[in-house]
Amino acid sequence: MLKNIALLGSTGSIGTQTLDVVAGFPKDFRITYLTGHTNTTLLLEQVRRFRPRGVVVFSDAAVKEMKKNAPPGTEVLLGEQGLLDIVQRQDVDIVVSSLVGFAGLRPTIAAITAKKKIALANKETLVVAGEIIMPLVDKHHVDLLPVDSEHSAIFQCLAGELPNKVDKLILTASGGPFRTKPMAELQQVTLEQALKHPNWSMGNKITIDSATLMNKGLEVIEAHWLFGVPPERIEVVVHPQSIIHSMVEFVDGSVKAQLGIPDMKIPIQYALTYPSRSPSRFPRVHFPSLGEMTFFEPDRERFPCLQLAFDAIKEGGTMPAVMNAANEVAVAQFLQQKIGFLDIPRMVRSAMEQHSNLANPSLEEIVTTDSETRALLQSQKVS
Ligand SMILES: NC(=O)c1ccc[n+]([C@@H]2O[C@H](COP(=O)([O-])OP(=O)(O)OC[C@H]3O[C@@H](n4cnc5c(N)ncnc54)[C@H](OP(=O)(O)O)[C@@H]3O)[C@@H](O)[C@H]2O)c1
């Protein structure tokens, strides 16, 4: 049966790759809504090609441009309210949540309460509000399917297994572009160097998060909520080849791993077609030419963000939201070349140290914590 998709963040890295996947399945999927933020030119191209019923933009100028240039009859909606509106509509079966950052939180919640199947790329949603999201997922009986390659891997390794037979989850990390760079050189790395990920082509924010290892920290928290495994039983191992996407170790010592080439279209397709698997033309792993696969302990001293994420989830409450907001502000400032690379963990730590944690926060308290943390960091100099 044809499934209707609302694709949030269609102009981004996951968004454009989702459209590539969908284009290969014209009988299975139809795009009914697309959303962008700043890249109206690409959004318009996508609208012309995929002919959605509606499109969400974020400025009055973009509304004007869309209304003038989109195919006649395309509904144009504005801002977060537009996102919250489309994800609840009858002509949406699957919501692909591929916004970046905290902006994904409310639309994802709206999609859950509207009982849509969700393909979740936006890990920040679970990082800041996993404690609220997971009970909602249970209450509304929705499928929350991971798009992140590590979580897709774990999800596949867990198929057919009993939760109480899992000893630990092992998340693999490429180690990023500075895996072997000495500490003394890290503050001087350039934006260009930080944006050069060795294995994956991704949006700017997650690429910097991968270089600081904050991405792996966010993924530990995401895995904790998705799979109900405590952080002490989630291990991170650096695997520079990014062929093993993650693993699960069971109580008998047996380890299951999921492998594939580093291409996000594979987990995106799996989330869309789940519980089925569909053939694909993606390149395959050719083991003889791999040579070797190597594994290392992550260096938590050179990459303090990983430890900060473990600390944040151990504290729980509003602390992960503080960590996430501080990281978003710091990464944005690094992208604008206002701060150095090591200032990112400094800003995150400083925000966490200044925060009085609040246990069992409501959604509004999480939203307030996010805004307050952003305001605090904007008003302070890096110490
Ligand atoms: N990229 C990957 O390979 C990958 C892998 C695993 C997980 N993820 C996760 O997937 C999510 C998306 O990552 P990405 O790399 O695709 O990011 P991206 O390339 O930066 O794309 C983000 C998308 O969200 C839109 N957007 C940005 N800020 C927004 C806001 N405030 N309100 C509404 N829309 C907004 C952007 O619109 P404009 O471009 O029009 O401004 C774009 O469509 C992140 O949570 C990331 O951690 C990504």
PDBQT file of the ligand as one rigid body, heavy atoms in Angstrom, charges set to zero:
ROOT
HETATM    1  N1  LIG A 401      23.622  13.577   8.321  1.00  0.00    +0.000 N 
HETATM    2  C1  LIG A 401      23.782  12.353   8.756  1.00  0.00    +0.000 C 
HETATM    3  O1  LIG A 401      24.429  11.518   8.112  1.00  0.00    +0.000 OA
HETATM    4  C2  LIG A 401      23.162  11.933  10.061  1.00  0.00    +0.000 A 
HETATM    5  C3  LIG A 401      23.409  10.653  10.543  1.00  0.00    +0.000 A 
HETATM    6  C4  LIG A 401      22.778  10.247  11.717  1.00  0.00    +0.000 A 
HETATM    7  C5  LIG A 401      21.952  11.118  12.414  1.00  0.00    +0.000 A 
HETATM    8  N2  LIG A 401      21.769  12.378  11.929  1.00  0.00    +0.000 N 
HETATM    9  C6  LIG A 401      20.908  13.288  12.682  1.00  0.00    +0.000 C 
HETATM   10  O2  LIG A 401      19.868  13.741  11.814  1.00  0.00    +0.000 OA
HETATM   11  C7  LIG A 401      19.506  15.088  12.129  1.00  0.00    +0.000 C 
HETATM   12  C8  LIG A 401      19.677  15.921  10.868  1.00  0.00    +0.000 C 
HETATM   13  O3  LIG A 401      21.047  15.950  10.524  1.00  0.00    +0.000 OA
HETATM   14  P1  LIG A 401      21.559  16.495   9.122  1.00  0.00    +0.000 P 
HETATM   15  O4  LIG A 401      22.991  16.163   9.058  1.00  0.00    +0.000 OA
HETATM   16  O5  LIG A 401      20.639  16.031   8.049  1.00  0.00    +0.000 OA
HETATM   17  O6  LIG A 401      21.384  18.077   9.361  1.00  0.00    +0.000 OA
HETATM   18  P2  LIG A 401      21.374  19.228   8.263  1.00  0.00    +0.000 P 
HETATM   19  O7  LIG A 401      22.032  18.772   7.020  1.00  0.00    +0.000 OA
HETATM   20  O8  LIG A 401      21.904  20.438   8.930  1.00  0.00    +0.000 OA
HETATM   21  O9  LIG A 401      19.817  19.416   7.962  1.00  0.00    +0.000 OA
HETATM   22  C9  LIG A 401      18.933  19.919   8.932  1.00  0.00    +0.000 C 
HETATM   23  C10 LIG A 401      17.566  20.164   8.340  1.00  0.00    +0.000 C 
HETATM   24  O10 LIG A 401      16.769  20.841   9.310  1.00  0.00    +0.000 OA
HETATM   25  C11 LIG A 401      16.394  22.151   8.831  1.00  0.00    +0.000 C 
HETATM   26  N3  LIG A 401      16.475  23.047   9.976  1.00  0.00    +0.000 N 
HETATM   27  C12 LIG A 401      17.588  23.520  10.592  1.00  0.00    +0.000 A 
HETATM   28  N4  LIG A 401      17.259  24.295  11.649  1.00  0.00    +0.000 NA
HETATM   29  C13 LIG A 401      15.913  24.326  11.695  1.00  0.00    +0.000 A 
HETATM   30  C14 LIG A 401      14.969  24.959  12.552  1.00  0.00    +0.000 A 
HETATM   31  N5  LIG A 401      15.343  25.736  13.580  1.00  0.00    +0.000 N 
HETATM   32  N6  LIG A 401      13.652  24.767  12.305  1.00  0.00    +0.000 NA
HETATM   33  C15 LIG A 401      13.239  24.006  11.272  1.00  0.00    +0.000 A 
HETATM   34  N7  LIG A 401      14.085  23.379  10.423  1.00  0.00    +0.000 NA
HETATM   35  C16 LIG A 401      15.405  23.525  10.641  1.00  0.00    +0.000 A 
HETATM   36  C17 LIG A 401      17.399  22.481   7.739  1.00  0.00    +0.000 C 
HETATM   37  O11 LIG A 401      16.861  23.417   6.804  1.00  0.00    +0.000 OA
HETATM   38  P3  LIG A 401      17.791  24.329   5.820  1.00  0.00    +0.000 P 
HETATM   39  O12 LIG A 401      18.896  23.440   5.325  1.00  0.00    +0.000 OA
HETATM   40  O13 LIG A 401      16.836  24.717   4.737  1.00  0.00    +0.000 OA
HETATM   41  O14 LIG A 401      18.277  25.472   6.618  1.00  0.00    +0.000 OA
HETATM   42  C18 LIG A 401      17.581  21.084   7.125  1.00  0.00    +0.000 C 
HETATM   43  O15 LIG A 401      16.501  20.772   6.303  1.00  0.00    +0.000 OA
HETATM   44  C19 LIG A 401      20.421  15.515  13.276  1.00  0.00    +0.000 C 
HETATM   45  O16 LIG A 401      19.769  15.319  14.488  1.00  0.00    +0.000 OA
HETATM   46  C20 LIG A 401      21.597  14.558  13.176  1.00  0.00    +0.000 C 
HETATM   47  O17 LIG A 401      22.237  14.334  14.406  1.00  0.00    +0.000 OA
HETATM   48  C21 LIG A 401      22.349  12.802  10.780  1.00  0.00    +0.000 A 
ENDROOT
TORSDOF 0
